[in-house]
């Protein structure tokens, strides 16, 4: 069995990851971590399910060593991920990162860690989303002169914008066209913007309610539009993808792996 630790244990995603771990026979939940201010500290990780798992939610990062965890699945915030990173490196624990919103310096720290441990870092671990990335790359190559706009909507509590998935969609499209996203992205529009600049990729962000995650990419040409969309009705796809990534990392050498690696989507 693969010994797995879950961070952000009292959050919606953390709880879904715990529930998923308990239902997968090839995994054993050995540690559950959360921020020290969490009201769940000291409770059983399965209490929300009415189950006694024998795993207590803690903020003590040393549990990663003492529990014998082989992989940590982390869906928290950048500062949370970085707080666990040194322990994973020190104890050779593989790391699955579903957290988004990292800046360049934080990404460099993660990249440095991949010299010592295997890491899967993905803005979205859903199989459907990663297939969508592949479709977008192909569409971008076949429609080089079409204007591209990316629209995303998430729940009202999401703190980063655009979503990591939307940004990755833009990156995939830009790279397929031989561009760098940083050179062609239009992140916001307000006031007298002037006409649309040819070759740019526009982003629009909506926030509200309990929307799990909707992403829609529009390729607009003369007289027609092509739309490619992925709509998430639940977080289950993210959780299932995270555990596929965790299983994939077992036995892998140190390095950075994508969900395309995990799902065998690379050409």
N, C-alpha and C positions, 0 to 999 in steps of 0.2 A: 504493500500500500504506500501511496505517496503522502507524506506528512505535510499538511498545508497550514499556514497561518493566514489569518484574515485581518486586515487593518480597517479602521472606520467601522468597527463592529456594530455600533448602534444606529448607523445611518441606514437609509432605505436600501442602498446598494449593498452595504455591508451585511445587512440581515439576509438579503437575497443570496449573497455568496455563502453565508453560513448554512442556510437552508439547502442550497445546492450541494455543498460539500457533504452534508449529512445524508444526501440521497444518492451520492455516487459511490459505489462500492470500492472503487480503486483509490479513493481518497480517505484520509483520516484527519479530521480537524484536531490540531494539537495546540493552537494558540489563537486568541482573539484580542486584538489591540484596539484601544480607543484613546482619545484625548483625555488628559487627567481631569478635566472639568465635566466629563460625561457622567450623567446620572446612572449609567449602566455599569460603571466600574464596580467590581466586586460581585456582580451577578453572573449567573450561568449564561453562557453564550446562546443556549437554546431556550432560555426562559420565555422569549416572545412566542415560541412555538409550543410552550407547555412541555418541553423536553429537558431532561437532565443529561447534559453532554459530558459533565465532569471537567469542562474547560471554562475557566473563569475569565471574564473580560478584565483586562489590566492595561495600565499605561506604562508598565515596566518593560522597556525594550529588551532587557536581558532575557525575557521569555523566549525570544527567538533562538537563543543558544540552548537554554535549559530544556526546551520542549523538543529539541531535535528536528525542528522544522526544516524541510528540504526546499520549500518554495513559499514565498510571501505573495499574496495577491492584494494589491493596493489600489483602492479607489477612494482617495481622500482629497487633499489639496496639496499644491506643490510643497509647502512647508512641512506637511506631514510626511510626504514621500521622502523628502531629503533627510528627515530625522531618522528614518529607518534605514536609509541607504548604507551608512557606515557599518551597521551591525550585519547587514546582508553580506557586505564585502568581507568583513572580518571572519564570518562564520561560513562563508561559501554557500550562501542561501540564494537560490535562483529567485528572480523577481519579475512579477507580471505587473505592469503599471498601466492602469486605465485612467489615471488622473490626467487632467488637461490643464492648460494655462501656464505652462512653464515658460520662463523667459530664457534668453540665450545663455546666460550664466548658469542657470539651473540645468539646462540641457547638457551643458559641458560637463557638469558634475556627474550626471547620469552616464554620459559617454565615457568618462574616466572610469566609472565603476565597471563598465563592460569589459575592461581589460582584465578583470578578476573573476567576474561571474556572468552567467548568461542572463540576459534581460530581454523581455518583450515589452516594448513601449508602443502603444497604439492609441490614437485618439478615439477609436471605436472598435470594439472586439466582436461585434455582431458579424456573423457570416454574411448576411444579406448586405450590410454596408460595405464590406470588403469586396464583394462581387460588384457592387455599385461603383466602387473606385475603378475597377477594371473596365466596366462599361463606359465610364466617363473618359478614361484615357483613350479608348477607341473612338468615341464620338469626337473628342477634341482633335484627334489626328485627321478624321474624315471631314470635319467641319471647321477648317482653320480660319475661315473668314467670317464665321458667325459670331455675333456678340454673345458673351457669356455672363450670366447673372446667377448668383447663388443666394437662395433664401432659406433661412433656418428659423425654427421656432422651438423654444423650450419653456419649461415651467418657470414660474415667477421667482423661484429661489436660486436659479442658476446665477453664478457670480462672474463668469467670464464670457466675453463676447468678441467676435463671433465664436461659436462652438469650435472645439478642436476638430470635430468631424468636418465642419464647413471649411475650415482652413485647410485641412488635408485634401478635401475635394478640389479646392483652388490650386493647391500645390500640384496635385496629380494632373490637372488640366494644363497648367502652365508648363510643366515639364514635358508633357506630350507634344506641346507646341514649340518646344525648344526655348522656353522662357524661364525666368525666375519669378516666383510669385511676388517677391518684394518689389520687383520692378513694374508690375502690371496691376497690382491690387488696388481697387478703390474701396476703401473700408467704410466710408460714410459719404452721404450727400446732403447738403443743406444750403439753402439760399440760391443765389445765382451761380450755378455750377458751370454754365456753358454747355455746349454739346458733348455728348459722350465721346471719349477718346478711343479711337479704334485700337483693338487688341487688348484692352483692359478687361479685367475680371471684377465685376461688381459684387458687393456683399450687402445683404439686408438682414436685419436681426429683429425677431419678434419675441416677446416674453409675456407669459400669462398663464394663469390657471395651473393645471397639473400635467401639461403636455410633456410626455417622456422625451420626444425628440423627433422632429420632422425636418427633412432636408429635401430641397427641390432645386435642381439645376436646370436653367433655361438656356438653350442655344437658339438665338433669334436671328433669322436671316430675312431676306426679302420675300415677303409673302407667306412665310411659314415659321413655325417654332417647333422645336423638339424639346420635350421635357423628360428628364429622368429624375425620379423621386424615390426616396426611402422614408417610410413612416413607421415609427416604432409605437406599438400599442402597449408594450410592457418592457421591463428591463431584463427579461429572461434571456434574450438573445445576447446581451452583454455578458451576463453571468456564464452562460454556456460557452461562449467564446473564450472567456478568461480561463476556464478550466481546461479547455483544449490547449490553450497556450501553456498552462502550467504543466500539463502532461507532456507536451512537446519539448519543454526545456529540460526534462529529466535526461541526464546523460549527455547533454549538449556541452560543447566547449564554451569558454567565455566569449562573449560577443553580443552584439545587438541584433535581435531578430524581430521581424515584422509579422503582422497577421497574415500577410501574403505567404511568408515562409511557413507559418503554422498550418495554413489551409491549402498549401500547395498551389497557389494562384500565380506564381511567378512563371514567366515564359521560359 
